[in-house]
Amino acid sequence: MNHSPAPLHIPDGFLNIVISVAFWLATILIVGLAIRKSKATLKERHIPLMGIMAAFIFAAQMINFPVAGGTSGHLLGGALAAVVLGPWSGILVMTSVISLQALLFQDGGLLVMGANIFNMGILTALIGYGLFQIVKNQDRGIQFAGIAAAAWLSVLAGALTTSFQLWLSSTSPAGLVFPAMLGVHLLIGIGEALITVAAFAFITQVRPDILRPQSAEGNGKYGWVIVGSIISLLVVLISPFASTDPDGLERVAENLGFLGQAQDTPFSFLPDYTIPFLGETEFSTIVAGLVGIIIIGLIAFFIGKAVQKPAPVEEHTHSN
Amino acid sequence: MFKETTFNVYQASQSIIHKLDPRVKILGAVGIILSNVLLPDGAWLAFGISFIALVIMVLLAGIAVSFVLKRSLVALPFVLVAITILFTLPGEPLVSFNIFSWHLTITDAGLLRFTSILVRAWISVQAAIILTATTRFPDIGHGLRHLKIPLVLIAILSFMYRYLFVLSEEATRLIQARAARSASLPDSPKPPVRWQAKNAGNMVGQLFLRSYERSDRVYNAMVARGFQGQFLTLTPHTMVSADWFGLAIILSMLSLIQIIGHFF
């Protein structure tokens, strides 16, 4: 199979039930919102367009080039899809790509599909579109730099949440999964950034008219900028901390676990790295639940903010 | 580079598994995967029964067991992610050895956790393979539609599936053309990564524009033939008694597996 299975497509069995369900809920929430929002702007003719764009992302993932040490640079595509098609369409297209890869090629699991869509489709599109909005009206050099940063960060964000999911499912110890995942994707992200910028440059040079229609979808520009910037900032702040000081991360999680446990259960705290038996209030289950709820809450909050931007703010910022 | 076989997951046949309603098969596959994740570590008897149940389904469907086994290796590279748990879970040491300067000890708790993850992933991927091997993709789409997945998503998925092969071939042609033009002497210096990346990016951009323009043509052709924004199907997809029976068997089997996994 030539579409190289990137180490971000998590198969079934690697995430526990709490994490799988939590990320399915987050994904359903956001994809549902994307469907609702895009109904307003989507016309009948956009359905074939989105389907073919999803097939395009799938095919584009086959195009690669050699980077040092036997690894190859290739595209994940979430940032590019969001930049070219708009954020909601980008999310829908990436959702389709990831679902089809799982359903047809078993590239990524079914029960963990929510997590996979979240990592590779939603985060990448939000970062890609948010950061692109900042540089959209600047000159080309700055545009390229912004898109490169967005593409690089989108890969890193996916690697970061994947590591969190694996760690919270007690599949990999924090001390190894964070440095390994983030280290590899620092490099993979460079390939993503280079291809995304080159593809963007090519498209805008040959068909500059294509990027215009999506501005209708990008209503509430500041909202997207805020969402994209906050996720990017989180990635930038957490990644170095997680990969150099995983013990610190464990302490934080332990504290969270204590907090959750002190309230309702008489069980004594079990040491970390215990095997999670389901249904029992244990370290990983509680932390997983808490983190899931926090993530869902944050995302719902910011997306809500992004969607209902007051009209007067954007009037004097829209140049077209 | 582009192998026909990699896309041919569906194994045509008229077996009873093939004839089951796609809804039943989708729910069954997700059910087995869910049951797997719910089983505690080391529930070998329950994992064994799950595996045997899948083998029976493969035999009933008339698919080659070797086909399923071979395809189930797709999830294998990801095992690397879990392998470190062998050495890091505290427990009774089982084996110790030295690799280079590292002293590694496999613990019993680590081994239990690792093999459980491995078995879970392996059985789950087989369930997904059986679904894809016995159900045509358009039927999976109809099944998802009856399971109340939003129509927009299914429409996008159907179009994606229809043009996946066309665009993958397009990409393959681009890759072949690049390979044909990029002959180099064995000892000539490698072109810089930046240049290669720009090249790949141009190919992606090229592919994008071709896809974009194709979607216009596709839409116009569909409107010309009477497309009104809805997909229609000739197959009725109604649940008959055999489908309910199949669903009941799968569900009772999964409950049994859960009981065995948790109490024995």
Interface residues (C-beta under 8 A of the other chain):
Chain A: M1 N2 P5 P7 H9 I10 P11 D12 G13 F14 L15 N16 I17 S20 V31 G32 I35 S38 K39 L42 E44 R45 I47 P48 L49 M50 G51 I52 M53 A54 A55 F56 F58 A59 A60 M62 I63 N64 F65 P66 V67 A68 G73 H74 L75 L80 V84 L92 V93 T95 S96 V97 S99 L100 A102 L103 L104 F105 Q106 D107 G109 L110 L111 L166 S170 T171 S172 P173 G175 L176 V177 M181 G191 L194 I195 T196 V197 A198 A199 F200 A201 F202 I203 V206 R207 I210 P271 Y273 I275 F277 L278
Chain B: M1 F2 K3 T6 V9 A29 V30 I33 L34 N36 V37 L38 P40 D41 R71 S72 V74 A75 P77 F78 L80 V81 A82 T84 I85 T88 L89 P90 A109 L112 R113 I117 L118 V119 R120 A121 W122 I123 S124 V125 A128 I129 L131 T132 F137 I140 P150 V152 L153 A155 I156 L157 S158 F159 M160 Y161 R162 Y163 L164 V166 L167 S168 E170 A171 T172 L174 I175 V193 R194 Q196 A197 K198 N199 A200 G201 N202 M203 V204 G205 Q206 L207 F208 L209 S211 Y212 R214 S215 D216 V218 Y219 M222 G229
